Amino acid sequence: MTTPVVGHDIDAWCNKCKLILAHVVVALVDERPHRVQCKTCQAVHVYRENEPAKTQKTTTRRRRSDESSEYDRRMRGRDLTKASPYRVTSTYAEDEIIEHKTLGIGLVTELIGTDKLKVLFSNGPKRLVCGR
């Protein structure tokens, strides 16, 4: 690679366009491109030679998928028609099935003190209050 010069063209990842496109070098640090301007959208940003690595969202999705499979495994064979409606004033027991208005059907997995419980829903575990 030739030594970059301010004002010359360079291929870089554009944060706005989400593509590797032609850019103009705007600033150098230690003889390396630092800031560039996209020739397509005119955005000025930090130089990135390649597309940035994927964020933790893939990990989150995988974890939610694992939680969902745990939910399916633990709910298998249970009679969901006997789910108790969730109310803040009610108390619940471990392994009890409850129905929350927005979260849906869940399984009480843990009692936390006298006024909280951990419930496993299809979209992951949640902490809820109870007995108040």
LOGULO-323258 format. One record per residue: residue number from 0; residue in one letter; y negated, x negated, z of N, C-alpha, C, O in turn. Coordinates in pm, whole numbers, padded with zeros to 5 digits. Layout:
+-----+------+--------+--------+--------+--------+--------+--------+--------+--------+--------+--------+--------+--------+
!  nr ! rest !     ny !     nx !     nz !    cay !    cax !    caz !     cy !     cx !     cz !     oy !     ox !     oz !
+-----+------+--------+--------+--------+--------+--------+--------+--------+--------+--------+--------+--------+--------+
! NUM !    A !      Y !      X !      Z !      Y !      X !      Z !      Y !      X !      Z !      Y !      X !      Z !
...
+-----+------+--------+--------+--------+--------+--------+--------+--------+--------+--------+--------+--------+--------+
// end
This chain:
+-----+------+--------+--------+--------+--------+--------+--------+--------+--------+--------+--------+--------+--------+
!  nr ! rest !     ny !     nx !     nz !    cay !    cax !    caz !     cy !     cx !     cz !     oy !     ox !     oz !
+-----+------+--------+--------+--------+--------+--------+--------+--------+--------+--------+--------+--------+--------+
!   0 !    M !  00118 ! -00085 !  00000 !  00000 !  00000 !  00000 ! -00124 ! -00090 !  00000 ! -00130 ! -00191 !  00070 !
!   1 !    T ! -00222 ! -00052 ! -00078 ! -00346 ! -00128 ! -00082 ! -00429 ! -00096 !  00040 ! -00412 !  00009 !  00102 !
!   2 !    T ! -00519 ! -00186 !  00074 ! -00607 ! -00165 !  00190 ! -00701 ! -00050 !  00161 ! -00772 ! -00052 !  00061 !
!   3 !    P ! -00702 !  00052 !  00248 ! -00789 !  00167 !  00223 ! -00937 !  00129 !  00240 ! -00972 !  00043 !  00320 !
!   4 !    V ! -01020 !  00195 !  00163 ! -01164 !  00172 !  00165 ! -01232 !  00307 !  00179 ! -01190 !  00406 !  00118 !
!   5 !    V ! -01339 !  00312 !  00259 ! -01415 !  00435 !  00274 ! -01464 !  00480 !  00137 ! -01518 !  00400 !  00061 !
!   6 !    G ! -01444 !  00609 !  00107 ! -01485 !  00665 ! -00021 ! -01375 !  00669 ! -00125 ! -01391 !  00734 ! -00228 !
!   7 !    H ! -01262 !  00601 ! -00100 ! -01152 !  00603 ! -00196 ! -01056 !  00718 ! -00165 ! -01054 !  00772 ! -00054 !
!   8 !    D ! -00977 !  00752 ! -00265 ! -00879 !  00860 ! -00250 ! -00754 !  00810 ! -00179 ! -00716 !  00694 ! -00189 !
!   9 !    I ! -00691 !  00905 ! -00104 ! -00566 !  00876 ! -00034 ! -00493 !  01008 ! -00016 ! -00555 !  01112 !  00005 !
!  10 !    D ! -00362 !  01005 ! -00025 ! -00283 !  01126 !  00002 ! -00266 !  01140 !  00152 ! -00235 !  01043 !  00221 !
!  11 !    A ! -00285 !  01264 !  00202 ! -00275 !  01288 !  00346 ! -00236 !  01433 !  00371 ! -00248 !  01518 !  00283 !
!  12 !    W ! -00189 !  01459 !  00492 ! -00155 !  01595 !  00535 ! -00284 !  01668 !  00569 ! -00364 !  01621 !  00650 !
!  13 !    C ! -00304 !  01783 !  00506 ! -00422 !  01864 !  00535 ! -00385 !  01969 !  00639 ! -00296 !  02051 !  00618 !
!  14 !    N ! -00456 !  01965 !  00752 ! -00429 !  02061 !  00860 ! -00460 !  02204 !  00819 ! -00394 !  02298 !  00865 !
!  15 !    K ! -00556 !  02222 !  00734 ! -00598 !  02357 !  00693 ! -00509 !  02412 !  00581 ! -00464 !  02526 !  00588 !
!  16 !    C ! -00484 !  02330 !  00479 ! -00403 !  02374 !  00365 ! -00253 !  02371 !  00395 ! -00174 !  02437 !  00327 !
!  17 !    K ! -00213 !  02293 !  00495 ! -00073 !  02276 !  00534 !  00010 !  02215 !  00421 !  00125 !  02253 !  00398 !
!  18 !    L ! -00051 !  02118 !  00351 !  00015 !  02046 !  00242 ! -00031 !  01901 !  00241 ! -00133 !  01867 !  00300 !
!  19 !    I !  00046 !  01815 !  00175 !  00000 !  01679 !  00150 ! -00079 !  01685 !  00021 ! -00027 !  01717 ! -00085 !
!  20 !    L ! -00210 !  01652 !  00032 ! -00302 !  01663 ! -00082 ! -00389 !  01539 ! -00091 ! -00386 !  01452 ! -00003 !
!  21 !    A ! -00467 !  01531 ! -00199 ! -00561 !  01421 ! -00217 ! -00678 !  01439 ! -00121 ! -00734 !  01548 ! -00108 !
!  22 !    H ! -00713 !  01331 ! -00054 ! -00824 !  01328 !  00040 ! -00914 !  01209 !  00008 ! -00874 !  01119 ! -00067 !
!  23 !    V ! -01033 !  01207 !  00063 ! -01123 !  01094 !  00054 ! -01134 !  01032 !  00193 ! -01153 !  01105 !  00291 !
!  24 !    V ! -01121 !  00901 !  00203 ! -01131 !  00832 !  00332 ! -01277 !  00840 !  00378 ! -01368 !  00801 !  00305 !
!  25 !    V ! -01299 !  00890 !  00499 ! -01432 !  00906 !  00555 ! -01460 !  00798 !  00659 ! -01574 !  00751 !  00670 !
!  26 !    A ! -01358 !  00758 !  00736 ! -01378 !  00657 !  00840 ! -01252 !  00574 !  00857 ! -01140 !  00622 !  00840 !
!  27 !    L ! -01273 !  00447 !  00891 ! -01163 !  00354 !  00915 ! -01170 !  00305 !  01059 ! -01279 !  00292 !  01116 !
!  28 !    V ! -01054 !  00279 !  01120 ! -01045 !  00215 !  01250 ! -00940 !  00106 !  01236 ! -00826 !  00133 !  01200 !
!  29 !    D ! -00980 ! -00017 !  01265 ! -00890 ! -00133 !  01249 ! -00831 ! -00140 !  01108 ! -00712 ! -00166 !  01091 !
!  30 !    E ! -00913 ! -00116 !  01009 ! -00876 ! -00122 !  00867 ! -00769 ! -00020 !  00828 ! -00700 ! -00036 !  00727 !
!  31 !    R ! -00757 !  00085 !  00907 ! -00664 !  00194 !  00875 ! -00743 !  00324 !  00867 ! -00840 !  00340 !  00941 !
!  32 !    P ! -00704 !  00417 !  00779 ! -00777 !  00544 !  00769 ! -00774 !  00618 !  00902 ! -00669 !  00627 !  00966 !
!  33 !    H ! -00887 !  00669 !  00945 ! -00893 !  00746 !  01069 ! -00932 !  00891 !  01042 ! -00867 !  00983 !  01091 !
!  34 !    R ! -01038 !  00912 !  00964 ! -01080 !  01048 !  00929 ! -01085 !  01058 !  00778 ! -01124 !  00965 !  00708 !
!  35 !    V ! -01043 !  01175 !  00729 ! -01039 !  01200 !  00584 ! -01095 !  01338 !  00555 ! -01103 !  01424 !  00643 !
!  36 !    Q ! -01135 !  01359 !  00428 ! -01185 !  01489 !  00384 ! -01097 !  01538 !  00270 ! -01077 !  01467 !  00171 !
!  37 !    C ! -01046 !  01660 !  00285 ! -00960 !  01719 !  00183 ! -01042 !  01749 !  00058 ! -01151 !  01805 !  00067 !
!  38 !    K ! -00990 !  01712 ! -00058 ! -01060 !  01738 ! -00184 ! -01040 !  01882 ! -00230 ! -01106 !  01927 ! -00323 !
!  39 !    T ! -00948 !  01955 ! -00166 ! -00922 !  02094 ! -00203 ! -01008 !  02189 ! -00121 ! -01079 !  02273 ! -00176 !
!  40 !    C ! -01001 !  02177 !  00013 ! -01071 !  02273 !  00100 ! -01195 !  02213 !  00167 ! -01269 !  02284 !  00236 !
!  41 !    Q ! -01220 !  02084 !  00147 ! -01336 !  02013 !  00202 ! -01332 !  01993 !  00354 ! -01431 !  01948 !  00412 !
!  42 !    A ! -01221 !  02025 !  00420 ! -01210 !  02007 !  00565 ! -01203 !  01859 !  00598 ! -01137 !  01782 !  00528 !
!  43 !    V ! -01272 !  01818 !  00705 ! -01268 !  01681 !  00753 ! -01183 !  01679 !  00879 ! -01206 !  01758 !  00971 !
!  44 !    H ! -01085 !  01589 !  00884 ! -00993 !  01585 !  00998 ! -00933 !  01446 !  01013 ! -00956 !  01358 !  00930 !
!  45 !    V ! -00857 !  01428 !  01119 ! -00788 !  01301 !  01144 ! -00684 !  01279 !  01034 ! -00618 !  01373 !  00988 !
!  46 !    Y ! -00670 !  01155 !  00993 ! -00574 !  01119 !  00889 ! -00432 !  01130 !  00941 ! -00399 !  01076 !  01047 !
!  47 !    R ! -00349 !  01200 !  00866 ! -00205 !  01207 !  00894 ! -00133 !  01180 !  00762 ! -00153 !  01251 !  00663 !
!  48 !    E ! -00051 !  01079 !  00763 !  00018 !  01040 !  00640 !  00122 !  01145 !  00600 !  00139 !  01174 !  00482 !
!  49 !    N !  00192 !  01202 !  00701 !  00298 !  01298 !  00675 !  00275 !  01426 !  00753 !  00187 !  01433 !  00839 !
!  50 !    E !  00353 !  01527 !  00722 !  00349 !  01653 !  00797 !  00384 !  01626 !  00942 !  00480 !  01553 !  00969 !
!  51 !    P !  00308 !  01682 !  01038 !  00340 !  01661 !  01180 !  00478 !  01719 !  01214 !  00525 !  01813 !  01150 !
!  52 !    A !  00541 !  01660 !  01314 !  00672 !  01708 !  01358 !  00659 !  01851 !  01408 !  00553 !  01892 !  01453 !
!  53 !    K !  00767 !  01924 !  01398 !  00767 !  02062 !  01445 !  00741 !  02066 !  01595 !  00782 !  01976 !  01668 !
!  54 !    T !  00673 !  02172 !  01641 !  00641 !  02185 !  01783 !  00761 !  02236 !  01860 !  00870 !  02252 !  01805 !
!  55 !    Q !  00741 !  02261 !  01990 !  00849 !  02303 !  02077 !  00895 !  02445 !  02050 !  00989 !  02492 !  02113 !
!  56 !    K !  00831 !  02515 !  01959 !  00869 !  02653 !  01932 !  01016 !  02665 !  01894 !  01082 !  02762 !  01932 !
!  57 !    T !  01068 !  02568 !  01820 !  01210 !  02575 !  01784 !  01297 !  02568 !  01908 !  01400 !  02636 !  01916 !
!  58 !    T !  01257 !  02484 !  02006 !  01331 !  02475 !  02131 !  01326 !  02609 !  02204 !  01426 !  02656 !  02258 !
!  59 !    T !  01205 !  02669 !  02206 !  01189 !  02798 !  02272 !  01278 !  02903 !  02207 !  01344 !  02981 !  02275 !
!  60 !    R !  01279 !  02905 !  02075 !  01363 !  03003 !  02006 !  01510 !  02982 !  02040 !  01584 !  03078 !  02062 !
!  61 !    R !  01552 !  02857 !  02042 !  01692 !  02828 !  02073 !  01724 !  02874 !  02215 !  01830 !  02932 !  02239 !
!  62 !    R !  01631 !  02849 !  02309 !  01655 !  02889 !  02447 !  01662 !  03041 !  02455 !  01750 !  03094 !  02523 !
!  63 !    R !  01572 !  03110 !  02388 !  01576 !  03256 !  02391 !  01704 !  03308 !  02329 !  01759 !  03408 !  02374 !
!  64 !    S !  01752 !  03241 !  02225 !  01877 !  03280 !  02162 !  01992 !  03263 !  02261 !  02080 !  03349 !  02269 !
!  65 !    D !  01990 !  03152 !  02337 !  02093 !  03129 !  02438 !  02085 !  03235 !  02547 !  02187 !  03286 !  02593 !
!  66 !    E !  01962 !  03269 !  02589 !  01944 !  03372 !  02691 !  01992 !  03506 !  02639 !  02054 !  03584 !  02712 !
!  67 !    S !  01964 !  03534 !  02512 !  02008 !  03659 !  02452 !  02160 !  03666 !  02451 !  02217 !  03771 !  02479 !
!  68 !    S !  02227 !  03556 !  02418 !  02373 !  03558 !  02416 !  02426 !  03573 !  02559 !  02530 !  03636 !  02580 !
!  69 !    E !  02355 !  03514 !  02659 !  02395 !  03533 !  02798 !  02379 !  03680 !  02836 !  02465 !  03737 !  02904 !
!  70 !    Y !  02270 !  03740 !  02791 !  02246 !  03882 !  02816 !  02360 !  03965 !  02757 !  02416 !  04052 !  02825 !
!  71 !    D !  02393 !  03939 !  02630 !  02502 !  04013 !  02565 !  02634 !  03995 !  02639 !  02709 !  04091 !  02659 !
!  72 !    R !  02662 !  03871 !  02681 !  02788 !  03843 !  02751 !  02794 !  03918 !  02885 !  02897 !  03976 !  02919 !
!  73 !    R !  02683 !  03916 !  02960 !  02684 !  03979 !  03092 !  02677 !  04131 !  03085 !  02719 !  04198 !  03180 !
!  74 !    M !  02626 !  04187 !  02976 !  02614 !  04332 !  02964 !  02739 !  04395 !  02900 !  02756 !  04517 !  02905 !
!  75 !    R !  02825 !  04314 !  02842 !  02945 !  04364 !  02774 !  03033 !  04443 !  02871 !  03064 !  04396 !  02980 !
!  76 !    G !  03072 !  04562 !  02831 !  03162 !  04645 !  02910 !  03094 !  04726 !  03019 !  03163 !  04799 !  03091 !
!  77 !    R !  02965 !  04717 !  03034 !  02894 !  04793 !  03138 !  02847 !  04926 !  03081 !  02818 !  04937 !  02962 !
!  78 !    D !  02839 !  05025 !  03168 !  02794 !  05158 !  03127 !  02641 !  05162 !  03139 !  02587 !  05176 !  03249 !
!  79 !    L !  02573 !  05150 !  03027 !  02428 !  05143 !  03027 !  02362 !  05278 !  03050 !  02242 !  05285 !  03076 !
!  80 !    T !  02439 !  05385 !  03043 !  02382 !  05518 !  03068 !  02352 !  05539 !  03216 !  02277 !  05630 !  03251 !
!  81 !    K !  02410 !  05455 !  03302 !  02388 !  05468 !  03446 !  02277 !  05375 !  03497 !  02269 !  05347 !  03616 !
!  82 !    A !  02192 !  05328 !  03405 !  02083 !  05238 !  03445 !  01982 !  05313 !  03530 !  01942 !  05425 !  03497 !
!  83 !    S !  01940 !  05251 !  03639 !  01839 !  05310 !  03727 !  01702 !  05285 !  03667 !  01675 !  05174 !  03619 !
!  84 !    P !  01614 !  05383 !  03668 !  01479 !  05358 !  03617 !  01405 !  05262 !  03712 !  01413 !  05277 !  03834 !
!  85 !    Y !  01335 !  05164 !  03655 !  01263 !  05067 !  03738 !  01137 !  05130 !  03795 !  01058 !  05191 !  03724 !
!  86 !    R !  01120 !  05113 !  03926 !  00999 !  05155 !  03996 !  00964 !  05046 !  04096 !  01052 !  04986 !  04158 !
!  87 !    V !  00837 !  05019 !  04111 !  00790 !  04917 !  04205 !  00830 !  04955 !  04348 !  00853 !  04866 !  04430 !
!  88 !    T !  00838 !  05082 !  04377 !  00867 !  05128 !  04514 !  01016 !  05127 !  04547 !  01053 !  05135 !  04664 !
!  89 !    S !  01102 !  05118 !  04446 !  01246 !  05122 !  04470 !  01300 !  04984 !  04506 !  01236 !  04882 !  04481 !
!  90 !    T !  01420 !  04983 !  04566 !  01490 !  04857 !  04593 !  01617 !  04854 !  04510 !  01672 !  04959 !  04474 !
!  91 !    Y !  01664 !  04734 !  04479 !  01778 !  04718 !  04389 !  01876 !  04618 !  04447 !  01842 !  04539 !  04536 !
!  92 !    A !  01998 !  04620 !  04396 !  02102 !  04527 !  04439 !  02136 !  04433 !  04323 !  02111 !  04464 !  04207 !
!  93 !    E !  02192 !  04318 !  04357 !  02235 !  04225 !  04255 !  02341 !  04291 !  04166 !  02420 !  04372 !  04215 !
!  94 !    D !  02342 !  04259 !  04038 !  02432 !  04315 !  03936 !  02405 !  04463 !  03906 !  02487 !  04528 !  03842 !
!  95 !    E !  02293 !  04515 !  03951 !  02256 !  04653 !  03919 !  02184 !  04654 !  03784 !  02107 !  04563 !  03752 !
!  96 !    I !  02210 !  04757 !  03705 !  02145 !  04772 !  03576 !  02024 !  04861 !  03594 !  02031 !  04969 !  03652 !
!  97 !    I !  01909 !  04812 !  03541 !  01786 !  04891 !  03551 !  01727 !  04911 !  03412 !  01758 !  04838 !  03318 !
!  98 !    E !  01641 !  05012 !  03401 !  01573 !  05038 !  03275 !  01423 !  05031 !  03299 !  01367 !  05112 !  03373 !
!  99 !    H !  01359 !  04934 !  03234 !  01215 !  04913 !  03245 !  01149 !  04981 !  03124 !  01204 !  04977 !  03014 !
! 100 !    K !  01033 !  05043 !  03144 !  00968 !  05118 !  03036 !  00937 !  05032 !  02914 !  00954 !  05078 !  02801 !
! 101 !    T !  00892 !  04909 !  02934 !  00857 !  04826 !  02819 !  00959 !  04716 !  02789 !  00974 !  04678 !  02674 !
! 102 !    L !  01028 !  04665 !  02890 !  01122 !  04556 !  02869 !  01262 !  04603 !  02832 !  01343 !  04525 !  02781 !
! 103 !    G !  01292 !  04729 !  02857 !  01423 !  04783 !  02821 !  01525 !  04773 !  02933 !  01490 !  04771 !  03051 !
! 104 !    I !  01652 !  04766 !  02894 !  01764 !  04759 !  02988 !  01779 !  04616 !  03037 !  01777 !  04521 !  02958 !
! 105 !    G !  01795 !  04601 !  03169 !  01811 !  04468 !  03226 !  01913 !  04466 !  03337 !  01951 !  04571 !  03390 !
! 106 !    L !  01958 !  04347 !  03372 !  02056 !  04327 !  03478 !  01992 !  04245 !  03589 !  01941 !  04136 !  03564 !
! 107 !    V !  01995 !  04298 !  03712 !  01941 !  04225 !  03826 !  02034 !  04108 !  03854 !  02152 !  04126 !  03885 !
! 108 !    T !  01980 !  03986 !  03841 !  02063 !  03868 !  03860 !  02041 !  03800 !  03994 !  02127 !  03727 !  04042 !
! 109 !    E !  01924 !  03826 !  04056 !  01895 !  03759 !  04183 !  01790 !  03837 !  04260 !  01693 !  03887 !  04202 !
! 110 !    L !  01811 !  03848 !  04393 !  01711 !  03906 !  04481 !  01631 !  03791 !  04541 !  01689 !  03699 !  04598 !
! 111 !    I !  01500 !  03797 !  04528 !  01413 !  03692 !  04578 !  01335 !  03751 !  04695 !  01237 !  03823 !  04675 !
! 112 !    G !  01379 !  03720 !  04815 !  01316 !  03779 !  04933 !  01344 !  03929 !  04938 !  01447 !  03975 !  04890 !
! 113 !    T !  01251 !  04002 !  04996 !  01271 !  04147 !  05007 !  01189 !  04225 !  04907 !  01206 !  04346 !  04892 !
! 114 !    D !  01098 !  04155 !  04835 !  01009 !  04230 !  04747 !  01004 !  04180 !  04603 !  00916 !  04220 !  04527 !
! 115 !    K !  01099 !  04092 !  04564 !  01103 !  04045 !  04426 !  01247 !  04035 !  04379 !  01339 !  04018 !  04459 !
! 116 !    L !  01265 !  04044 !  04248 !  01397 !  04028 !  04190 !  01386 !  03964 !  04054 !  01285 !  03977 !  03985 !
! 117 !    K !  01491 !  03895 !  04016 !  01500 !  03834 !  03884 !  01591 !  03921 !  03800 !  01704 !  03952 !  03840 !
! 118 !    V !  01541 !  03961 !  03684 !  01616 !  04052 !  03597 !  01632 !  03987 !  03461 !  01536 !  03935 !  03404 !
! 119 !    L !  01754 !  03991 !  03408 !  01781 !  03937 !  03275 !  01770 !  04050 !  03173 !  01847 !  04145 !  03175 !
! 120 !    F !  01671 !  04036 !  03083 !  01653 !  04132 !  02974 !  01697 !  04065 !  02844 !  01723 !  03945 !  02843 !
! 121 !    S !  01704 !  04140 !  02736 !  01747 !  04084 !  02609 !  01652 !  03976 !  02559 !  01694 !  03886 !  02485 !
! 122 !    N !  01524 !  03981 !  02597 !  01428 !  03879 !  02554 !  01407 !  03771 !  02660 !  01310 !  03695 !  02651 !
! 123 !    G !  01495 !  03763 !  02758 !  01488 !  03657 !  02858 !  01471 !  03709 !  02999 !  01448 !  03829 !  03018 !
! 124 !    P !  01481 !  03621 !  03098 !  01469 !  03663 !  03237 !  01322 !  03690 !  03274 !  01231 !  03626 !  03222 !
! 125 !    K !  01302 !  03785 !  03363 !  01169 !  03820 !  03415 !  01178 !  03839 !  03564 !  01283 !  03874 !  03616 !
! 126 !    R !  01066 !  03814 !  03632 !  01056 !  03843 !  03776 !  00980 !  03972 !  03792 !  00875 !  03992 !  03731 !
! 127 !    L !  01033 !  04061 !  03873 !  00971 !  04189 !  03897 !  00954 !  04209 !  04046 !  01029 !  04152 !  04126 !
! 128 !    V !  00854 !  04290 !  04084 !  00837 !  04324 !  04224 !  00914 !  04453 !  04254 !  00939 !  04533 !  04165 !
! 129 !    C !  00950 !  04471 !  04381 !  01023 !  04592 !  04422 !  00999 !  04618 !  04569 !  00950 !  04530 !  04641 !
! 130 !    G !  01034 !  04736 !  04614 !  01027 !  04771 !  04755 !  00888 !  04770 !  04813 !  00871 !  04735 !  04930 !
! 131 !    R !  00788 !  04806 !  04735 !  00650 !  04804 !  04787 !  00597 !  04943 !  04806 !  00483 !  04960 !  04849 !
+-----+------+--------+--------+--------+--------+--------+--------+--------+--------+--------+--------+--------+--------+
// end
